[in-house]
Amino acid sequence: MATPVQADRVHVLQRLRDLRDWAHFIHDSITMDQPYETGKQDLLVAYLGDEFLREFANDSASLARRIELMIEKVEASAAPAGKAEIPSR
């Protein structure tokens, strides 16, 4: 088992960015055919229905936007670096 990692700001931001990227990947995978997978959209509509796919696409886009807001809030909450404690002569 892996040793637990004490989460710090950098670690949390990286995980949030990973989640945001996955949300974009999910959205793109549901809403677009890639050149190597023509017909995927038609197949998904046939199996799941247009309304379900539209809602799923909206949900995944919304999730990406909300994660982006989380990233912005964490980045904005960082205290500015203080001056170094170097004694002057």
N, C-alpha and C positions, 0 to 999 in steps of 0.2 A: 504494500500500500504506500502511496506517495506521502511524503511528509507534508503536513498542512503548511500553507503559506499565509503569513500575516498580510492581509490585504492592505495595500496602501493606495494612494490616489492614482498612481501610474497604473497599477495592476487593475484597479476598478475601471479606469478609463479605457484600457485596452480591451477588457471584457465587454464593455458597453459598445465599443467600436466594432468588435467581432459580431455582437448581436445585431447591431444596425446593419452590417454588411450581409448577414444571413437574412434579415428581413427584406432587404433589397433583392437578394438572390431569389427568395421565395416569390416575391412579387413579380419579378421578371420571368421566372419560370412558369408562372401561372398565366401571365398576360401576353407572352410573346412566343412564337415558334422560332426555334433556332434553325439555321440552314440545314443542319443534319437531322432535324426532327419535324419535318413538315407534316401537317395534319394533326398535331398534338392538340391544338385548340379545338378543332372539330370533335375529336375524340372526347376531350374533357367535357365539352358542352353536351355531347350525346349521353355520357354517363352521369354527369352531375347536374346539368341544367345551367342555363345562362345566368339566372338570378343568383344561384349559389356561387358560381365563379366570380361574378361581379362583387358580391359581398366579401368573398375571400380576398379578392384583389384589393378592395377598399380597406379591409382589416390589416392586411400585410403592409400596405402603404402607410396607414395610420400608425402601426407599430413602429415602423422605421422613423416616422416623424417624432413620435413620443420618445423614442430612444435618443434621437438627436437632441431633443430638449433636455433630457437627462444629462447628456454629455456636456452641453452648454452650461447647465447649472453647476455641475461638478467643476468644470474648468473655471467658471466665474467665482466659485467659492474659495479658490486658492488664495491664501494670504500672500501679498507681495513679499518678496524676499527682503529681509531686514539688512541693514548695513552690517558688514562684518565687524566682529568685536575685536578690532585691532587697535591696541593702544597707540595713541599718537605721542610724539615726543614734544 
